[in-house]
Amino acid sequence: MTQTYEDAAEFLAILPKHAALAGLDLGDKTIGLALSDPRRQVASPAMTIRRVKFTLDAQALLAFCTERQIAGLVLGLPRNMDGSEGPRAQTTRAFARNLLRLSPLPILFWDERLSTVAAERALLEADMSRKRRDQVIDHVAAGYILQGALDRMGYLARQGNADG
């Protein structure tokens, strides 16, 4: 049975060697999507899905995953600053449970604390207009979430190669 993962090493172990991943920044009104290259080195912001209702949101997300041959999802988990989980984290976990009923894609929960803050800072430094920032912030944040997970998995893969 396909499941969710909290540990990047366990998630990495079940993935094919070369296949892209998608990063998700789940919001109340939007879902930001980012995409990795097949070697899982670089995350690129891809698009934002405007949320309507779960079935339509999932349909759009899964169409993106099919089109891009995605092997797994990295879903930002909004923890509180002390590491605890509040209502937003529970909503994210419920989204993942519902998605698993429709798709065999494995899901890694990734701590997304400060990802939107980092994305906003990068967009401000790029001197982007407020209107344009509002259009891209969600998928840029998804890029930060995915890149964090890719960096961790890359580190784990290098450690595994050094050990063996």
N, C-alpha and C positions, 0 to 999 in steps of 0.2 A: 504494500500500500504506500502510495506517495504521501509524504508528510512535510511538516515544517521543521526547520532546524534553527537552533539558537547558536550552534557552534560551527564556525566557518570550516574547521577541519572535517567534520562529519559531512557537511554539505559538499565540500570539494571532493571527498572520497566517492560520492555517488554520481558525479558529473562525468560526461565524456571528456576525453583529454582536450580536444579543441572544439569548443562550441561557445557561441555568444550567450551572454546573460543580459537580462533587462533589470534596471533599477527602477523602483517605484517610490514616489513621494505622494502618499495618500493624504488628500485634504478633504474638507467638507464639500467643496465645490469643484475641485479638480483632482486629477491624478497626473502627476508629472512622470514622464518616462525618459529613461536614458538607456543607452545601448552600449555594450562592450564589443570590442573586436573579438574574433574567434579565439585568439590566444589569451584573451582576458587580461590585457595589459592596460588598456585605455578606455575610460568611460566617456561617452559623448552624449550631451543632452539631445533628445530626439523630438519629443512632442508633448503636448498637454491635452489630456482628454477632459472635456467638460462633463462633470458628473450629472446624470439624469436620474437613473435608478439602477440598482445593482445589475440586473440582467443586461441592460444596454451598455453599462460601463464595462462589465466583464466581456461582453461580445467585442467591443472595440479593443480592449486590452489583448484578448486572445487572438484577434485578427492580426494585430501588430506582432505578437509573438510568433504566429505561424509564418507570416510574411518574412520575418527576419530570422527564422530558424533558431529561436531562443531555446536554450536547454534548461534554464532555471531562472527564478526570480529572486531579486534581493529587495525586500520590502522594508522601508524605513520604519522602525518602531519608535514612536515618540515617547521616550521615557522622561520622567521628571528629572530635574537637575541632580537630585539625590539618588537617582538610579531606580526609584520606585516606578510603578506603572499606575497611571490614572485612567480616566474614562477614554481618552484618545487612544491609548495603547490597547485597551479592550476592544474598541471599535476596529482598530487595525487587525487584531487577532480574529475578530468575527469575519472581517472581509476575507482574510486568508482562508478560514474554514469554509466559507461559502464558495470561494474560488476553487478550492480543492475538489469540490463536488463536480465541477465543470471541466477540469483540466488535470492532466497527470504531472504538470510541471512542479518540481520541488521548489519550496520557498525557504529562503534564509531570512530570518528577522535580523536587521542590522540597526544598532543604536544610532538614531538620527539626531541626537542632541546637537544643536547649533548648526545643522546643515543649511537651514534656510538663512541663518545669520551669515554664514560664510558665503553663500550664493549671493545674497544681497550686497555684501561688501565687495565681492568681485565685480558685480554689475555696476556698482557705484564707481569703483576704480576705473572701469572701462568707460566712464562718463556717459552711461546709457540714460536716456530719458525715462521719466517715471512711467509713462505709458508703455514703453518697450519693456521696461523691467517687469511690469505687471504681466505682460504677455509671456515672458520666458522664465520667470522666477521658479515656477514649479518644476520644469524639466531641468533647469540648472541645478536645483536642490537635489533632484533625483540623480544627477550626475555626481554630485558630491557623495551621496549615499553609496552609489555603486562603486565609485573609485575607492572609497574606504574599504569596502569588502574585497575588491580586486587586489588592493595593496596587501591586505591581510592574507588572502589566499596565495598570492605570489610569494610572500614570505614563508608561508607554510610549505609550499611546494619546494622552495629552495632548501628549507630545513630538511625535508624528506630526502632530497637528493644528496645532501651532505651526509646524512645519517646512513644511507644505504649505499 
